Amino acid sequence: MTWQTVDWQKKIQTLYNKLLLSLGQCDLCGNNLNNCILPQQTLVCSSCFADLPLFKQAIVQGDLLNWPSINKALPNINFDHLVSLSPYLPPFTQWLPQLKYQGRFELASLLSTLLAQLFTQESFEKYALPFDLMLSVPLHPRKWQIRGFNQAHLLAKPLAHHLQIPYDRTALARVKNNNSQVGQSGKQRRNNLVDAFMLVKALPRNTKHVLLVDDVLTTGSTTNEISKILKRADVRTVTVATICLSLPETKN
Ligand SMILES: [Zn+2]
């Protein structure tokens, strides 16, 4: 009897969640979404949007590497600029796992729209390079098969559309599979990632400025390793764009 009850409870909860979304209710507070700020935005009300813990981009002039504590936490990096929406704080600590592990694809649309908006802000003019190409951090094929999708690609595809940048999801490949890197030190991550990625096809001629997209930057090891490969292929600047930064120094 008990197992049947639990099963039905789950089903009802799922249906209820779907109903809330179809009624246009805020993902965070449940209020209705009559006052959406963004036309593409159908998940968060104006009040919750205003409460999002976004980085103050004007202070760092559009590049988080200008923030001393972030710069200090990312020594010896191979990328040139860092753009990110928010420290890894709620609601992003719920949204990103929901996108990655529960396949809530509608969140990719919201998050990529918010990220795209950053590039149109005045503070970004200094770094408004004419990006030649956008790439996303690839998953190893085995992980991709199990998960069924790559969350970085889900974010990059609409971002490329918003920013009108050519996007190639297949130029980079992950050729070395590691277990989850959660909880590992920066040194362990760096060791795991040696030769983990490769360019599987030549970049278009004169690809000088690349925008590399991932969901979260934790130690910078992954984006650093890929940037190293891109620089070897004559790319001049790599700008890393992520939804969140999870550096210990930026959590508060
Ligand atoms: Zn709300």
Residues whose N, C-alpha, C, O or C-beta is under 5 A from the ligand:
A	BS01	ZN	C26 L28 C29 G30 N31 C45 C48
